[in-house]
């Protein structure tokens, strides 16, 4: 493990050296890649350096514990007793930091909260959950933008969808997805009975924007015109109801419905 940590520290030093070169700013893609790698390795290197410093202090104090001076020996023993418990903790921390990371950990997220079982109390619980996540985001310096929300009549939220952006948002919140349940005496209860209500929370990593070009010649358009009874023999009624449009290679249909009319023609 320590050989790998030495390699990580050397890579970190190489990245620092590269970032100190002025010409790196001429290539913004390379600059972003280097700064991201430097930031990811920084946490491991910081803990590893702390570990090495404590390990060196422990070795020095063990040598001092063999000194002829009784006061120096006592001081060294006190230092050893303080340092020794810290090293295993740092080792475990290093092991955790070296685990393979989820490639989505650095992504921003779409947060969706929906009231479930419990009626108005579930809507109040959904509002409480959203306030909790909003305060947590503020604590971490993240930005929260509400995309849509649906309020209930008692001041709760039937549904809220928000974009949360910042540093490693998905890594902190990805395990929040699922059903959240609460048992309490709600504000809507007049007799003091305990209610159980639930909400669903979805944490979705934000998708990256991509440029997509679809040419007209790549599309296949099928027009369906189901028969419609005529109003009279002299005025037949026709209707085109649905037009699936899809690129043949993808086979991803997009269905569109048009409003009924006496006469309709395909553009």
N, C-alpha and C positions, 0 to 999 in steps of 0.2 A: 504493500500500500504506500509506503513512504517513498519508494522509488518512483511510483506514479505521481505522487505529490511533488517530488522534485522536478519532474518533467513539466507538470502544470505550472509550477512557479517560473521555470525557465521560459515557457511559452508566454506567460504573463509579462515577463520582463521584455521579451521580444516585441510584444504588442505595444508596450509603453514606449519602447524605442521608436517603433514605427509611427506612433501617434505624435511623437516630438518632431517628426520631419515635416517641414512646411509643404512639400509637394503632395502630401496625402490629401490636402484639401482640394486639389484639382480633380480628384476622382471621388465624387460624393458617394457612389455606390460602395467603393472600397472603404471609405471613411466610416460609413454606417456599419459595415460588416465588422471592421476592426473594433469600433467602439462598443458594439454589442458583445463581441467575444471578450473584450477587456472587462466589461461590466459583469459578465457571467462568471469569469474566473476570479474576479476580485473578491467575492465572498469566501471562496475556498482558500485563496492565498492569505487572506487576512487571518482566518482561523489557524491555518498551518503555521504562519509566522508566530502567532501567539503561543501555539503548542511548542515550537522549537525554542522560543525564549524561555518558557517555563521549564522545559526539559534541561536547558543549560543552567538555569538557576538551581534546579534540583541537584545537578551534578556538582556544581560549585559548593552548595551547602553540605553535601555529603563529604566532600573533601575537608570542609571546615569543621565538620563534626568529629574529625580525627585530630584536631588541633590540641596542643598541650594546654591551652588556656581554657579553663572551665567555663568562663563567661561566653567565650566564642562558641564552645560546643553547645551550650544551652540555647544560644541564639540561633545556631544552625539547625538544631533539632526542632525548634519552634517553626522555623521557615519550612523545613521538610514536611512537618505535619500539616502545614497550610497548603503546600503546593501539591502533594501527592494525590489528594482527592480530585483535583481539578484536571489532571492529565487524562484519566479515563473518560471524563465527560467530554473533553475536547476531541478525543479519539472517536467517540460515538457521533459527535457532531460532524466530524470530517467524513465518516462513512456515509452519513445521510446526504451530505453535500455532493458526494461522488456518485450517488445513484443516478442512473440514466434519467434524463428529464423528458417530460411530455413536450413534444414539439409545439403544442398549442398553449403552453404555459404563459407565454408573453403576450397572448392575444387580448384585445378588448372583448367585451361580452355584450350580449343582448340579454337583459334580465326580464323575465316574464313572471308575474305573480297573478294568480287567479283564485278568487274565492270559490270554495267548494261546499261541502256539507256544513250546514249551520245557519243559513239564511243571512240576516243582517249581522249577526255576530261573526260569521265567517268573513263578511266584508270589512268589519272593524279589525279583525285579526289580520287581514290582508294589508290594510293601511298601516297597522303596527309593524308588520314585517318590512314593508317598503321604507318606513321611517328608520328602522333599524339598519337596513342595508345602506340607506342614504347617509346616516351618521357614520357608519363604518367607512364608507367611501371618503367622506370628508376627513376622517382621521388619517387615512392613508394618502391624502392629497389627490384623490381621483376625481374625475368629472362625471356628473350624472346628468343626462339629458332625457327628459320624458318624451317618448315618441307617441304614445297614446295612452289614455286612461278613461275608465268608465266609473263614475262615482255612484254610490248608493244613496238612498234618501236619508240615512242616519249619519252621514259623514264618513262612511267607509269607502272601500274600493272594490268594485266587482272584478276589475281587471286593470292592470297597469303594465306597460311595456316601456323599458328604458334602456338607453345605451350607456354603459359604464366604461370609461376609458382611463387609462393610467398605466402604472408600472406593474406588470405581472398580475393583472386582474384575474384572469382565468385560473391561474395557479392557486389563488387564495379562495376563490368562490366555487370552483367546479364541484366540490362535494356537497354544496348546498342544494343541488337539484333533488327534487322528490316531493313527497307529501309532508307537510308540516301540520301538526295537530296541537290544539291547546284545550285544556279543561279549566274553566274559570267561571265566576259569576259575572256575566256580561252586563254592560251598562243598559242593555235593553230588557233586562230581567227585573221584574218588580217584586218577586217573592223570594229572592235569594237562592234560587236553584242553580246548580252547577250545570253548565252547558258544555258540550264537546263540539268543536268546530274544526274545520280543516281547510287548508289552502295548498295549492300546488305551486312549486317554484321551479322554473326552468332556467338553467344557465347555459347559454349557447355561445360558443366562440364566434367572434365577428368574422365573416367571410371577407376575403381579400377581393378588391376590385380588379376585374380583368377586362381587357378590350376584346370585344367580340364583333365580328363582321359576318353578316348573313346576306348572301346575294339572292336576288329574286329567282335566279335560275336554279338555286339549290332548294327551293321550296316546292312542296307538293300540296296543292290546294284541292280538297274534295268538297263539293257542294251537294248537299242533300236537299231535295225538294219533295217532302211527303205530300200525298194527295190531300186536298181540302175540299169538303162538299161545296158545290157552287151555290151562290145565293139565288141565281136564276139561270136559265139556260142561255140567256144572252150575255151574261156577265160572269164568266168563270173566274174563280178565285184561286190564285196560286200563292205559294209561300215558300221561301227558302229559309229553313229553320236553323241550320248549323253548318259551320264551315271549319272542319279541322284543318289546321295548317301546321306542317312540321317539316323540318329538314329530313330527307330520307335516311341519311347516315345516322342520325340520332334517334329517329323514331320517337320523338317527344311531342305528342299532339297538343295543340293549343286550340281549344274549342271556343267559338264565338256564336252568339245567338242574336238574330236580328228581329226587329219588331214586325209583327204581322201587318200586311197591307194588301189592298186589292191588287195592286200591281207592284212588282218588285223585279229588279233586274240586277244581275251581278255587274259590278263596276268593271 
